[in-house]
Amino acid sequence: MLKSSLGKKYVMSITGQLVCAFLVMHLAGNLALFAGKETFNKYAAMLEANKVLLYAAEAGLISIFLLHILTAIRLSLGNRAARPEKYAVYKASGEKRMASGTMIFSGLVILTFLVVHICQFKFTPRVGDTPTIYDVVQSYFAQPQWVIFYVSCIWVLSTHLFHGFQSSFQSFGLNHPRYTPMIKAGGALYAVSMCVGYTAIPIFMYLGKGG
Protein backbone atom coordinates (compact mmCIF):
# COMPACT_ATOMS: atom_id res chain seq x y z
CA MET A 1 0.00 0.00 0.00
CA LEU A 2 2.87 2.36 0.81
CA LYS A 3 3.98 2.14 -2.82
CA SER A 4 0.62 3.42 -4.04
CA SER A 5 -0.25 7.08 -4.47
CA LEU A 6 -2.75 6.86 -1.61
CA GLY A 7 -0.19 5.21 0.66
CA LYS A 8 2.34 7.95 -0.07
CA LYS A 9 -0.28 10.56 0.77
CA TYR A 10 -0.89 8.85 4.11
CA VAL A 11 2.84 8.94 4.84
CA MET A 12 2.97 12.62 3.86
CA SER A 13 0.02 13.39 6.12
CA ILE A 14 1.35 11.55 9.17
CA THR A 15 4.88 12.89 8.90
CA GLY A 16 3.51 16.36 8.17
CA GLN A 17 1.39 16.32 11.33
CA LEU A 18 4.41 15.15 13.34
CA VAL A 19 6.44 18.05 11.95
CA CYS A 20 3.61 20.43 12.88
CA ALA A 21 3.66 19.09 16.45
CA PHE A 22 7.44 19.51 16.61
CA LEU A 23 7.22 23.12 15.41
CA VAL A 24 4.83 23.93 18.26
CA MET A 25 7.15 22.37 20.86
CA HIS A 26 10.23 23.99 19.32
CA LEU A 27 8.58 27.40 19.34
CA ALA A 28 7.42 26.95 22.94
CA GLY A 29 11.00 26.29 23.99
CA ASN A 30 12.45 29.13 21.94
CA LEU A 31 10.06 31.59 23.55
CA ALA A 32 12.37 31.35 26.56
CA LEU A 33 14.57 33.78 24.63
CA PHE A 34 12.13 36.52 25.60
CA ALA A 35 12.87 35.79 29.27
CA GLY A 36 16.56 36.56 28.83
CA LYS A 37 19.92 34.87 28.68
CA GLU A 38 19.87 33.01 31.98
CA THR A 39 16.42 31.48 31.47
CA PHE A 40 17.12 30.37 27.91
CA ASN A 41 20.51 28.88 28.77
CA LYS A 42 18.90 26.90 31.61
CA TYR A 43 16.34 25.57 29.16
CA ALA A 44 19.06 24.63 26.65
CA ALA A 45 21.13 22.95 29.37
CA MET A 46 18.12 20.90 30.42
CA LEU A 47 17.68 19.63 26.86
CA GLU A 48 21.37 18.77 26.52
CA ALA A 49 21.65 17.08 29.93
CA ASN A 50 20.49 13.68 28.69
CA LYS A 51 22.63 12.99 25.62
CA VAL A 52 21.05 9.60 24.86
CA LEU A 53 17.52 11.00 24.85
CA LEU A 54 18.65 14.05 22.88
CA TYR A 55 20.35 12.01 20.16
CA ALA A 56 17.37 9.64 19.96
CA ALA A 57 15.00 12.59 19.54
CA GLU A 58 17.23 14.16 16.89
CA ALA A 59 17.47 10.88 14.99
CA GLY A 60 13.69 10.54 15.09
CA LEU A 61 13.19 14.08 13.81
CA ILE A 62 15.70 13.61 11.01
CA SER A 63 13.93 10.40 9.98
CA ILE A 64 10.54 12.15 9.94
CA PHE A 65 11.85 15.07 7.88
CA LEU A 66 13.64 12.81 5.40
CA LEU A 67 10.62 10.54 5.02
CA HIS A 68 8.39 13.56 4.42
CA ILE A 69 10.79 15.04 1.85
CA LEU A 70 11.47 11.79 -0.02
CA THR A 71 7.77 10.91 -0.15
CA ALA A 72 6.98 14.39 -1.49
CA ILE A 73 9.57 13.93 -4.24
CA ARG A 74 8.19 10.50 -5.15
CA LEU A 75 4.65 11.86 -5.28
CA SER A 76 5.72 14.78 -7.44
CA LEU A 77 7.61 12.56 -9.87
CA GLY A 78 4.68 10.16 -9.98
CA ASN A 79 2.26 12.97 -10.78
CA ARG A 80 4.54 14.28 -13.52
CA ALA A 81 4.84 10.81 -15.03
CA ALA A 82 1.08 10.40 -15.01
CA ARG A 83 0.63 13.80 -16.67
CA PRO A 84 3.72 14.42 -18.83
CA GLU A 85 2.25 17.41 -20.64
CA LYS A 86 1.60 20.62 -18.77
CA TYR A 87 -1.78 22.23 -19.05
CA ALA A 88 -1.84 25.12 -21.47
CA VAL A 89 -3.79 27.26 -19.01
CA TYR A 90 -3.81 27.03 -15.23
CA LYS A 91 -6.78 28.47 -13.40
CA ALA A 92 -6.83 28.53 -9.62
CA SER A 93 -10.14 27.53 -8.04
CA GLY A 94 -11.32 27.88 -4.48
CA GLU A 95 -9.69 24.55 -3.64
CA LYS A 96 -6.53 25.30 -5.61
CA ARG A 97 -4.81 28.09 -3.76
CA MET A 98 -1.48 29.50 -4.82
CA ALA A 99 0.32 27.51 -2.11
CA SER A 100 -0.81 24.18 -3.57
CA GLY A 101 1.07 24.90 -6.80
CA THR A 102 4.28 25.87 -5.03
CA MET A 103 4.65 23.17 -2.39
CA ILE A 104 7.80 21.72 -3.97
CA PHE A 105 9.37 25.17 -4.24
CA SER A 106 8.51 26.09 -0.67
CA GLY A 107 9.70 22.66 0.46
CA LEU A 108 13.12 23.27 -1.12
CA VAL A 109 13.33 26.68 0.57
CA ILE A 110 12.44 25.09 3.91
CA LEU A 111 15.04 22.36 3.41
CA THR A 112 17.72 24.98 2.71
CA PHE A 113 16.60 26.95 5.76
CA LEU A 114 16.70 23.81 7.92
CA VAL A 115 20.28 22.98 6.89
CA VAL A 116 21.44 26.55 7.55
CA HIS A 117 19.57 26.66 10.86
CA ILE A 118 21.17 23.43 12.11
CA CYS A 119 24.65 24.47 10.99
CA GLN A 120 24.36 27.81 12.76
CA PHE A 121 22.78 26.87 16.06
CA LYS A 122 24.02 23.32 16.59
CA PHE A 123 27.49 23.22 15.07
CA THR A 124 28.73 26.76 15.71
CA PRO A 125 31.61 26.45 18.26
CA ARG A 126 30.69 28.01 21.60
CA VAL A 127 34.06 29.57 22.32
CA GLY A 128 35.50 33.07 22.50
CA ASP A 129 32.78 35.69 22.19
CA THR A 130 29.97 33.11 21.93
CA PRO A 131 30.29 30.78 24.94
CA THR A 132 26.58 29.89 25.26
CA ILE A 133 23.75 29.01 22.88
CA TYR A 134 22.05 32.30 23.78
CA ASP A 135 25.15 34.20 22.67
CA VAL A 136 25.19 32.25 19.41
CA VAL A 137 21.57 33.19 18.72
CA GLN A 138 22.19 36.79 19.66
CA SER A 139 25.31 37.06 17.49
CA TYR A 140 23.46 35.88 14.37
CA PHE A 141 20.35 37.97 14.94
CA ALA A 142 22.42 41.10 15.53
CA GLN A 143 23.03 40.99 11.76
CA PRO A 144 20.16 42.38 9.64
CA GLN A 145 20.86 40.03 6.71
CA TRP A 146 20.22 36.99 8.91
CA VAL A 147 17.06 38.52 10.34
CA ILE A 148 15.74 39.14 6.83
CA PHE A 149 16.74 35.62 5.75
CA TYR A 150 14.99 33.99 8.70
CA VAL A 151 11.83 36.09 8.47
CA SER A 152 11.58 35.42 4.73
CA CYS A 153 12.00 31.68 5.21
CA ILE A 154 9.39 31.63 7.97
CA TRP A 155 6.93 33.33 5.63
CA VAL A 156 7.54 30.60 3.05
CA LEU A 157 7.20 27.96 5.78
CA SER A 158 3.86 29.45 6.81
CA THR A 159 2.40 29.13 3.30
CA HIS A 160 3.61 25.53 3.24
CA LEU A 161 2.00 24.84 6.61
CA PHE A 162 -1.28 26.45 5.62
CA HIS A 163 -1.78 24.21 2.61
CA GLY A 164 -0.17 21.13 4.15
CA PHE A 165 -2.24 21.28 7.34
CA GLN A 166 -5.59 21.08 5.58
CA SER A 167 -4.33 18.69 2.89
CA SER A 168 -3.24 16.19 5.53
CA PHE A 169 -6.82 15.91 6.79
CA GLN A 170 -8.20 15.62 3.28
CA SER A 171 -5.84 12.72 2.60
CA PHE A 172 -7.64 10.79 5.34
CA GLY A 173 -11.03 11.53 3.82
CA LEU A 174 -11.98 14.40 6.13
CA ASN A 175 -13.45 16.46 3.34
CA HIS A 176 -17.00 17.38 4.30
CA PRO A 177 -18.99 20.64 3.97
CA ARG A 178 -19.43 20.69 7.74
CA TYR A 179 -15.80 20.00 8.70
CA THR A 180 -13.73 21.41 5.84
CA PRO A 181 -14.29 25.10 6.76
CA MET A 182 -13.23 24.36 10.35
CA ILE A 183 -10.13 22.51 9.15
CA LYS A 184 -9.22 25.40 6.86
CA ALA A 185 -9.74 27.89 9.67
CA GLY A 186 -7.62 25.74 11.98
CA GLY A 187 -4.89 25.53 9.33
CA ALA A 188 -4.92 29.30 8.85
CA LEU A 189 -4.77 29.90 12.60
CA TYR A 190 -1.91 27.43 12.98
CA ALA A 191 0.10 28.89 10.08
CA VAL A 192 -0.37 32.47 11.29
CA SER A 193 0.53 31.51 14.87
CA MET A 194 3.74 29.83 13.74
CA CYS A 195 4.59 32.78 11.49
CA VAL A 196 4.07 35.36 14.22
CA GLY A 197 5.86 33.31 16.87
CA TYR A 198 8.93 32.42 14.83
CA THR A 199 9.38 35.82 13.17
CA ALA A 200 9.03 37.63 16.49
CA ILE A 201 12.18 35.97 17.82
CA PRO A 202 14.80 37.30 15.33
CA ILE A 203 13.15 40.73 15.30
CA PHE A 204 13.13 40.83 19.11
CA MET A 205 16.77 39.80 19.29
CA TYR A 206 17.80 42.28 16.57
CA LEU A 207 16.20 45.16 18.39
CA GLY A 208 18.41 44.34 21.34
CA LYS A 209 15.63 43.55 23.77
CA GLY A 210 17.05 40.10 24.44
CA GLY A 211 20.21 41.40 26.05
SEPA-441301 format. One record per residue (C-alpha): residue number from 0; residue in one letter; z, x, y. Coordinates in nm, 4 decimals, decimal comma, m for minus. Layout:
(NUM A (Z X Y))
...
END
This chain:
(0 M (0,0000 0,0000 0,0000))
(1 L (0,0811 0,2868 0,2357))
(2 K (m0,2822 0,3983 0,2141))
(3 S (m0,4035 0,0617 0,3415))
(4 S (m0,4467 m0,0247 0,7080))
(5 L (m0,1609 m0,2748 0,6857))
(6 G (0,0659 m0,0186 0,5207))
(7 K (m0,0066 0,2341 0,7948))
(8 K (0,0773 m0,0284 1,0564))
(9 Y (0,4107 m0,0890 0,8848))
(10 V (0,4842 0,2845 0,8944))
(11 M (0,3863 0,2970 1,2620))
(12 S (0,6122 0,0017 1,3387))
(13 I (0,9167 0,1347 1,1546))
(14 T (0,8898 0,4885 1,2893))
(15 G (0,8173 0,3515 1,6359))
(16 Q (1,1328 0,1391 1,6320))
(17 L (1,3344 0,4407 1,5153))
(18 V (1,1946 0,6441 1,8050))
(19 C (1,2879 0,3607 2,0429))
(20 A (1,6448 0,3664 1,9091))
(21 F (1,6607 0,7444 1,9509))
(22 L (1,5406 0,7215 2,3120))
(23 V (1,8255 0,4831 2,3926))
(24 M (2,0859 0,7145 2,2371))
(25 H (1,9320 1,0231 2,3987))
(26 L (1,9340 0,8585 2,7398))
(27 A (2,2935 0,7419 2,6947))
(28 G (2,3992 1,1001 2,6288))
(29 N (2,1942 1,2452 2,9126))
(30 L (2,3554 1,0060 3,1585))
(31 A (2,6560 1,2367 3,1349))
(32 L (2,4626 1,4574 3,3780))
(33 F (2,5602 1,2128 3,6517))
(34 A (2,9268 1,2866 3,5789))
(35 G (2,8828 1,6559 3,6562))
(36 K (2,8681 1,9921 3,4874))
(37 E (3,1984 1,9873 3,3006))
(38 T (3,1469 1,6421 3,1483))
(39 F (2,7905 1,7122 3,0371))
(40 N (2,8772 2,0505 2,8877))
(41 K (3,1610 1,8903 2,6898))
(42 Y (2,9155 1,6335 2,5566))
(43 A (2,6650 1,9064 2,4634))
(44 A (2,9371 2,1131 2,2954))
(45 M (3,0418 1,8125 2,0905))
(46 L (2,6855 1,7683 1,9635))
(47 E (2,6523 2,1366 1,8769))
(48 A (2,9934 2,1650 1,7083))
(49 N (2,8688 2,0486 1,3678))
(50 K (2,5624 2,2625 1,2986))
(51 V (2,4864 2,1050 0,9600))
(52 L (2,4853 1,7519 1,1003))
(53 L (2,2877 1,8647 1,4054))
(54 Y (2,0161 2,0345 1,2009))
(55 A (1,9957 1,7366 0,9641))
(56 A (1,9537 1,4996 1,2591))
(57 E (1,6895 1,7231 1,4163))
(58 A (1,4990 1,7472 1,0883))
(59 G (1,5090 1,3694 1,0543))
(60 L (1,3815 1,3188 1,4082))
(61 I (1,1007 1,5701 1,3613))
(62 S (0,9984 1,3931 1,0399))
(63 I (0,9945 1,0538 1,2148))
(64 F (0,7885 1,1852 1,5072))
(65 L (0,5396 1,3644 1,2811))
(66 L (0,5022 1,0620 1,0536))
(67 H (0,4419 0,8393 1,3556))
(68 I (0,1854 1,0787 1,5037))
(69 L (m0,0018 1,1467 1,1789))
(70 T (m0,0146 0,7772 1,0913))
(71 A (m0,1495 0,6977 1,4387))
(72 I (m0,4238 0,9574 1,3932))
(73 R (m0,5149 0,8194 1,0503))
(74 L (m0,5278 0,4648 1,1859))
(75 S (m0,7441 0,5716 1,4782))
(76 L (m0,9868 0,7611 1,2557))
(77 G (m0,9982 0,4681 1,0157))
(78 N (m1,0776 0,2257 1,2966))
(79 R (m1,3516 0,4537 1,4276))
(80 A (m1,5031 0,4845 1,0808))
(81 A (m1,5012 0,1078 1,0401))
(82 R (m1,6672 0,0631 1,3798))
(83 P (m1,8832 0,3722 1,4418))
(84 E (m2,0644 0,2253 1,7415))
(85 K (m1,8771 0,1601 2,0615))
(86 Y (m1,9051 m0,1776 2,2233))
(87 A (m2,1473 m0,1843 2,5124))
(88 V (m1,9010 m0,3792 2,7260))
(89 Y (m1,5235 m0,3808 2,7030))
(90 K (m1,3400 m0,6782 2,8471))
(91 A (m0,9623 m0,6829 2,8530))
(92 S (m0,8042 m1,0137 2,7526))
(93 G (m0,4479 m1,1319 2,7875))
(94 E (m0,3645 m0,9690 2,4554))
(95 K (m0,5610 m0,6526 2,5295))
(96 R (m0,3761 m0,4815 2,8089))
(97 M (m0,4818 m0,1485 2,9496))
(98 A (m0,2109 0,0318 2,7508))
(99 S (m0,3568 m0,0807 2,4175))
(100 G (m0,6796 0,1074 2,4898))
(101 T (m0,5030 0,4277 2,5870))
(102 M (m0,2393 0,4646 2,3167))
(103 I (m0,3965 0,7800 2,1716))
(104 F (m0,4245 0,9374 2,5169))
(105 S (m0,0671 0,8505 2,6090))
(106 G (0,0457 0,9701 2,2665))
(107 L (m0,1122 1,3121 2,3273))
(108 V (0,0566 1,3334 2,6680))
(109 I (0,3911 1,2443 2,5089))
(110 L (0,3410 1,5043 2,2356))
(111 T (0,2709 1,7717 2,4981))
(112 F (0,5758 1,6604 2,6945))
(113 L (0,7917 1,6701 2,3811))
(114 V (0,6889 2,0279 2,2976))
(115 V (0,7550 2,1441 2,6553))
(116 H (1,0858 1,9568 2,6658))
(117 I (1,2114 2,1172 2,3429))
(118 C (1,0990 2,4650 2,4468))
(119 Q (1,2758 2,4359 2,7805))
(120 F (1,6063 2,2782 2,6867))
(121 K (1,6586 2,4018 2,3319))
(122 F (1,5066 2,7487 2,3219))
(123 T (1,5714 2,8734 2,6759))
(124 P (1,8256 3,1605 2,6453))
(125 R (2,1602 3,0687 2,8013))
(126 V (2,2317 3,4056 2,9572))
(127 G (2,2500 3,5497 3,3071))
(128 D (2,2189 3,2782 3,5691))
(129 T (2,1931 2,9970 3,3109))
(130 P (2,4943 3,0287 3,0784))
(131 T (2,5256 2,6581 2,9889))
(132 I (2,2883 2,3755 2,9012))
(133 Y (2,3776 2,2050 3,2301))
(134 D (2,2675 2,5149 3,4198))
(135 V (1,9407 2,5189 3,2255))
(136 V (1,8716 2,1568 3,3194))
(137 Q (1,9664 2,2189 3,6793))
(138 S (1,7490 2,5308 3,7061))
(139 Y (1,4374 2,3456 3,5883))
(140 F (1,4935 2,0346 3,7968))
(141 A (1,5530 2,2420 4,1095))
(142 Q (1,1761 2,3027 4,0994))
(143 P (0,9638 2,0155 4,2378))
(144 Q (0,6715 2,0858 4,0031))
(145 W (0,8912 2,0221 3,6990))
(146 V (1,0344 1,7063 3,8520))
(147 I (0,6827 1,5744 3,9139))
(148 F (0,5752 1,6742 3,5624))
(149 Y (0,8702 1,4986 3,3994))
(150 V (0,8471 1,1834 3,6094))
(151 S (0,4725 1,1579 3,5422))
(152 C (0,5209 1,2002 3,1680))
(153 I (0,7968 0,9393 3,1627))
(154 W (0,5633 0,6927 3,3328))
(155 V (0,3051 0,7542 3,0603))
(156 L (0,5778 0,7202 2,7963))
(157 S (0,6811 0,3863 2,9451))
(158 T (0,3299 0,2401 2,9131))
(159 H (0,3238 0,3610 2,5526))
(160 L (0,6612 0,2005 2,4839))
(161 F (0,5622 m0,1282 2,6452))
(162 H (0,2612 m0,1783 2,4211))
(163 G (0,4148 m0,0169 2,1125))
(164 F (0,7343 m0,2244 2,1276))
(165 Q (0,5579 m0,5586 2,1082))
(166 S (0,2893 m0,4333 1,8692))
(167 S (0,5526 m0,3235 1,6189))
(168 F (0,6795 m0,6816 1,5911))
(169 Q (0,3277 m0,8201 1,5621))
(170 S (0,2597 m0,5844 1,2716))
(171 F (0,5337 m0,7637 1,0793))
(172 G (0,3825 m1,1032 1,1526))
(173 L (0,6130 m1,1977 1,4400))
(174 N (0,3340 m1,3451 1,6463))
(175 H (0,4301 m1,7003 1,7384))
(176 P (0,3968 m1,8987 2,0638))
(177 R (0,7742 m1,9428 2,0687))
(178 Y (0,8704 m1,5797 1,9997))
(179 T (0,5837 m1,3730 2,1411))
(180 P (0,6760 m1,4288 2,5100))
(181 M (1,0349 m1,3231 2,4356))
(182 I (0,9149 m1,0132 2,2506))
(183 K (0,6861 m0,9217 2,5399))
(184 A (0,9665 m0,9741 2,7888))
(185 G (1,1978 m0,7616 2,5739))
(186 G (0,9331 m0,4891 2,5534))
(187 A (0,8850 m0,4920 2,9298))
(188 L (1,2603 m0,4772 2,9898))
(189 Y (1,2984 m0,1912 2,7431))
(190 A (1,0080 0,0103 2,8891))
(191 V (1,1288 m0,0369 3,2475))
(192 S (1,4867 0,0534 3,1508))
(193 M (1,3740 0,3745 2,9829))
(194 C (1,1490 0,4593 3,2775))
(195 V (1,4223 0,4069 3,5364))
(196 G (1,6869 0,5860 3,3311))
(197 Y (1,4831 0,8935 3,2424))
(198 T (1,3169 0,9377 3,5824))
(199 A (1,6495 0,9026 3,7629))
(200 I (1,7825 1,2184 3,5968))
(201 P (1,5333 1,4798 3,7299))
(202 I (1,5299 1,3148 4,0732))
(203 F (1,9110 1,3133 4,0831))
(204 M (1,9285 1,6774 3,9800))
(205 Y (1,6572 1,7803 4,2276))
(206 L (1,8388 1,6196 4,5158))
(207 G (2,1337 1,8409 4,4336))
(208 K (2,3774 1,5631 4,3550))
(209 G (2,4441 1,7046 4,0103))
(210 G (2,6046 2,0206 4,1401))
END
